[in-house]
Amino acid sequence: MSTENEGTAVPPAPSAPPVPVDAPAASAPQEHTASGSDAPMTPLPPAPSGTPGDDQRPDQDHRVHAGQAPAYAAAGSGGAPQGQGSGPEGAGAWPPPPPPATPSYADGGSGGTTGVWGAAYQQPEPKPRGGRGGLVAGILVAALVAGGLGGGLGYTLAKNNENGSSTTVTASDSGGSVKRDPGTVAGVAAKALPSTVTIEAESSSGEGGTGTGFVFDTQGHIVTNNHVVADAVDGGKLTATFPSGKKYDAEVVGHAQGYDVAVIKLKNAPSDLKPLTLGNSDKVAVGDSTIAIGAPFGLSNTVTTGIISAKNRPVASSDGSGSNASASYMSALQTDASINPGNSGGPLLDAQGNVIGINSAIQSSSNGGLGGTSQSGSIGLGFAIPINQAKYVAQQLIKTGKPVYAKIGASVSLEEGTGGAQISRQGASGTDPVEAGGPAAKAGLKPGDVITKLDDRVIDSGPTLIGEIWTHQPGDKVTVTYERDGKTRTVELTLASRTGDS
């Protein structure tokens, strides 16, 4: 999968999202996106429903604290979160293998092709002439054809006049102005485009990429993906350009790696900003129309359409830094609207123009991208962070600059074949798998218990549980169904909180 981290490689999307059932559902696989250097859409790494990063063995016991990002084995991704996302080898069942060690985040990568160390150098073949030049040539030919036709018609009319006949040629009045209703795609796009921006993030070393964002309030706050602005967090440069061409310097107000949400603020923001209207992602239904706005492969202000093809899709991605905090999880809205590197952070709208999600990742094939670059493009599987969750995160970032995560206070295994989210028998870094005095401990949960449901949502893996917990807020009461010694039990607990990504 790719995320935008604006399209980062995402773990293979499971054949169907978990749905409420009376009995625990069998585990099935999934995925996430990355952003490229010219366009921050990263193919999403497969959501590790039971398997850790590509650099880890399935026979190893990988655990992650529920409510915290899992501890992926160290992966070295030196640049911004961009590049080519690699799709999982099999779309069998969720959970898919964890995000690759170095997912291609479209918005933070370098964009070049990757060579193999020690491979013989081969002189590149000359690039065929075409592209923009071919388009210009075509236009010129069309213009010449039209000119020839006009000349011939003028000659004929003049000749008729010489013969005494009279001919009057007038412009047709059957065309005129075109009126588009507010509910049409054109109407929605015309209203939403002025409130979207193309974001360019550059690190202090000059690396960076392109993504998208949208106006959140009249004070100049812009919401986008964390992986879109990650390069500019520590001493980098950040700019936001509106469709009108007006460009503003910006600064990062706060960023949440686990949620993959960030808020930036325009410097010297204009006084006429129009925030996009936020919808209710809980009310979205499969089959609803969607409209995505972004800068795929750097092509700013691009509008694409589709439908909601699935809900509550467990998706995981990682920036490959080897840090626990670098992993992000979401219970995503899935859409077939064309989303590519550079769409990351852009709004996913409903048919009325309300924001229902933030485009973040794509499932992408691994066999090449646009024009032979290392980036892969859309295959009709895009993933967006539900706006209800993103709104809560954005408000926290504006208020305190730090994200707040809900947690149950237990570490869960990322191994496959557990039939749910199994509480680890040994905690990460020598900690207790069940936090003393935490929600799980108070509810009587123990190491080895397998959580199969959170409220009515079927849990088939550790990553799925984390994504579902993070859709809630600290203080929410949830019902946990789990299995112990072959018996199914149910308890109610109140979610605790954790502040910050570390």
N, C-alpha and C positions, 0 to 999 in steps of 0.2 A: 503494500500500500504506500501511497505517498502522502506526506503531510505538507501541508502548506504551513506544515511547519513552513508553508503554503503549498503543500503537496509534498509530503515526505513518504518514503516507502512505508506502507502500512502492512501489518500482518495480514495474511490472507483472510478475506472476509468470510465468515461462516456462511453456510448455505442459507441459514435463516437465523434471525435474531432470536434470543431466548424469549419465550412467551409463557405466560402463566399457565401452569398445569398442576394437577393435584399431586402427581408423582414427580420426583426429581427428573430433569431431562438429562439425556446422555450428552456428554461434551461434544461440541462441534467446533471447527476452526474459524479464524478471522484475520483483519489487517489494518495499516495507516500510511501518510504522504510526506514528501520533502520538497524544499524549494531550491531552485537553481540559482546560479549567480546572477542571471539576468531576470529571473522570475522566481520569487519565493514560493514555490509550491513543491513540497517535498513528498515523494512517494512514501506512504506510510509503511513502516516496518510491521510485519505481522504481529498482531497482538499476542504476546506470549501467554496463551491460555494455560500453558503448563510448561513451556520450554523457555529457558533463559536466552540470552543473546546468542548470536551465531557462533561466538567464540567459546561457548560453553557446551559441555556434553550433556545429553539428555539423562545420563545416569547420575549426574550430579544433583545434589539437593539444593535447589535455588529458592530462596525465600525472600519475601518482601513484607514489610509491615503494612497491614491493611490500613488504608488511609494515608499511606506514604508511598513514594515512588519506590519500585523494587530495586534491589541492588544488582544492577547488570554488571557483568564482568567488565573490566576495563576495556574500553574501546577507543581507539585514537582517531578522532575526527578532527583534524586540525582546523578547519575553517568554519565558516558560518554554517548554520544548519541548512545546507542546500546540497543538491547533487542529484544523483539518480537513485530512485528507490528500487529495490529489487523485490519482486513478487515471490511469495513462498513457493516451494516446489510442488505442493499439493494443496488443493483447496478442500481437503477431506473434511476434517472436523475441527471445530473450535475447541480448545484454544490453539491458535497457530503458534509457531515458534516465535520467541521474543524478537524485538526489533534488532535489526542487524547492528553489528558493532559500529559501523559508520554509515548511518542512513543518509540518503541524499536529500538534504533540506534544500529546496529550491531557492529559498531566499538567502541563504548564507553561503552557498558554495562558490567555487571558482569558475565553474562552467566549462572547463576544458575537458578533453577526453583523457582517460587515465591510461598510462602506459604500464607495461609489465616490466618489473625490474629484471635486467639482464637480457631482455629481448633485443634482437638485432634491429638496428635502425632501418627504416624503410622510407625512401624518398616519397613524400605525399604526392598523390596525383593532382594535377592542376584542377582547380574547381571549375565545373562547367559554368559558362556564362548564362545568366538567367536571373531568376529572382525578381528584384524590383525593376531591373532593366527590361526584362521580358514583359512585365506589366505595362511599362511605359510604351514599349513598342506596340503592344496591342492597342493601346489607346490612340496612338498616332495613326495606326492603320484605320481604325474606326473613324477617326476624324477625316482622313483623306477620302474614305468611301463616302462619307456624308457630304463632303465638299463636292465630289464628282457628281453625286446625285443631284445636288442643288444646281450645279452649273448646267447639267443636261436639262433639267426642268425649266430653268430660266430661258435657255435657248429655245425650247419648244414653245413656251408661252409667247416669246417675242415673235417667233415665226408666225404663230396664229394671229397675232395682232396685225402683222404685215398683210395677211390675207383678208383683213377686214373683220375678222371675228373678234369678239371682246370676251376676255376671261378675267374674273376677279377672284383673287386668292386671299382668303382671310384666315386668321388664326381660329382654331376651333374653340368654342366656348363650353365644350362638354367637360373640360378638366376642372380648372379652378383650384381653390384651396382645399386641402384635405383636413378633415376634423377627426381627431382620434379620441375616443372616449377614455376617461381616466382608468378604466379597468383593463384596457388592452396592455399587452407587453410594452408597446411603444410608449403608452401613457405612463406606465409605472417607471420605465427606464428614464423618461424625461424628467420625472419628479425626483428620482433617487440619485441619478448620476451627479448632480451638483453637490451632493453631500457625501461623496466618496472621494478618497484620495489615493494616489499612488505613492507608496513609501519607499524611499531609498535609504538603506542602512549601510554604513561603512565603518569598519573597525579602525583602530588607530594604526594598524599595519596596512590599511588599504583594501582589505577584503570585505566583501559584502554582497548584497543582492537587493532584489526588488519584491515588494509585496503590496498589499492593499489594506485599507482601513476605512472606517466610516465615522462621521460626526456623531458623537455621543451626547454632547450638550452644547449650550451656547457659550460656555467658558473656553472652548477650544480643545476639549478632550476628544481624542480619537481612539477608538477601540480597534485592536488588531490581534494577531497571534504573537506569542512570545518569540517563536522562532524567526519571525519576520524582523524583529528589532534586536535580537540577541547580540549581533555584532556591535551595535552602538551603545550597549549598556555601560561598558567601562572605557570612557574617554573617546568613544567613536563619534561619528557624525550622522545626523538624522534629518531628513527633509520630507515634506509632504507636499504633493502637487495636485491641485484641483483640476478638473476637466477644463476649466476656463484658462488654464495655463499659469495661474498664480501659484507661486511656490513659497513655502514657509519653512524656516528652520524649526526643529522640534526637539523636545527632550523626553526621556522616558520617566514617567511618573511612578510606575510600578509594573512588575512583571511576575507572572506565576508560571513556572516551568511545568509543574504538575498538571495544571489545567490547560496549558498552552494559550494563555490569554495575557495580553499586555495593554497598558493604557499609555499613550503619549500625549503631550500637550503642545499645541502650536505656540511659537513665540510671536508676540504681536498679532494675536489672532484677530481676524476681522469681526466686526460687530453684527454682521448679517448671517451668521452661521445658522443653518437649519438642520437640527438633529433628525435622524431617521426615526420613524415611529417603530417602537419595539412591539412585536407580537407576543403570542403565548405559545411556546413550543410544546407545551403539554397537550394542547388541543389539536396539534397537527395530526393528520391522518395519512396513511399510505394511499398514494394516488393523487394527493393535492399537488397543484401546479407550483413550480419553483422558478425563480429567476436569480441567477448569480451574476455578480458584477466583480470584475477584477482586472488584473494586468497579466494575463497568461503570456509567458515567455517575453515579458516586457511590453506587451501590446496593451497600453493603458486604456481604461474606460471600455472594456469589452463586456458585452451582455450576452449571456447564454440562458437557455431555458430547459426545463425538464420537469420531473415530478419527484415526490418523495417516494423512494422505492423500498425503504424499510426504516424502522425506528428502533431505538435502543440497541444499536449495533455496537458491541464491544470493540473498541479500537485502541491500540497502544502504539506509541512511537517513542523514539529516543534520539537525542542529538549525537549519540555515539561518544560522548565525553568520558564515559566510564563512571560518572557520578550518579548516585541514587536519585538525586534531584533532577537529573536530566530526562528521566522517563515521564511521559505524560499519558493519561488514560482518559477516555471519554465514552459515554454511552451515547453514541452519535446518531444524528439524522443522516440517513443515506439518500443520496440523490443521483440521478443520471444526467443532471445538467452538466455540460462540458466544463470541467474544472482542471486546470493545468498549473504547472509551476508559475507562480506570480499571482494566482488567485488567492493565495493564503491571506487570511485576515479580512477578506472582503465579505460583504453581507450576502446571505442567502435569504431572498425575499419570498413572501407568498404572493398570490395573485393580486392582492390589494396593495402590495408595496410595503407590508410590515416585515421587519427583520425577524426571522425565525431561527437563524443560526449564523455562525461564523465559519466560513469555509476554511478547513484546516488540513485535510489530508485526502489522498487519492490512492486507490489500488491501481497500480500501473504495471504493464508488462515490462520485462527487463531487457527487451531486445531492441533498444535504440529509441531515440526521441526525434525531435524536430530537426530536419536538415542534417541528420547524422551526428548531432551533438550527443552528449552523454545523458541528457535529460529524457525521461520518458513522458508520454502524454496521457490524456484521459482515455480510459476504456469504458467509461460510463459508470464508474463506481467512485463517487465522491463522498466525503464525510464532513459533516459540520457539527460544531459544538452547539448544543441547544441554547437558544438565547436566554432562557430563564436562568440557566447556570451561569452563562457568561455575564449577564447583567449583575448578578450577585457578586461575582468575582471582581468585575470592573468597579463597582461601588466600593468594595473593600480596598482596592488598590488606590483609588482616588482619596479615600479617607485616611488610610494609614501607610500606603506605599508597599504593604506586604499582603500576601495571600493568606487566607485562613482555610484550613482543610478540616473536614469532619473525619472522625476516626472511631474505630471500635476498640482499639487498644490490644491488637493481636497481630502476630506475624503470620502470613499465609504462604504456603509453598507454591512455586510456579511449575512444579512438575506436572506432566501429563498423566492422564489415566486416574485421577483422583475422584472423578465423578462430581466435583464441586470445588469449593475453596477449602483446602485442608489446613487447619491451624498447625503450624510447624511444631516439631517436637523439640527443636532447638532454635532460639532466636538468633537474629543476625548480629554479628560482632560480639557474640557472647552474652547478649541481653536475654531476658526471659521472653519466651514466645507469647506469653499472656501477661500484659502489663499489670503489675500489682495495683489494685484500686481502680483500674480502668473499667470501661463499660463491659467488656467481655468477661473479665474476672467477676464483676458483680453479678453478671447473669449466669455464672456457673460454667462458662465455656472452658474447655481444657485442651492441651496439646493433643493432636490426633483427631479431634472432632472435625467433621466435614460439613461445612455450611452449604446447603443446597438451595436455599431461598432467602431473599431479603424482601420482606413484605410479600408481594405476589410475583416478584421477579425471580425467574429461575437463575440460579448461579451455577455455572458449569466449570469455573476456573478461578484462580486467584485474581488475575487481571480483571475479570468480569466483576468480581466483588468490589475491587477497588474503584472501578469506574462507577458502579452503582452507589457506593457510599459517597463518592464525591458529587453526586447529583443532589445530595442532601446538605443541610446546614447543621452546624453544631447545635445540640439541644433538641434535634428532631428525635422522636420516638419511632423505632423501627421494630418489626417482628422478624426474628431470625429462626429459620428452620435448619436443624442440623442432625447429623447421624452420628451415633456413638454405639459401638458394639452391636451393630446391626439394627438398632432401634432408632426411630425418628422422634425427635423432640422439638419443642418450640418454646422460645423465650422472647421476652420483650426487653429492649435495652434503650438507653438514651445515649446518642452519639456525643462524644467529647470533641475537643478541638485541638488543632496544632497550627501554630502560626509560622509562616515562612517556609522556604523550600529546603532548608538544611536541617 
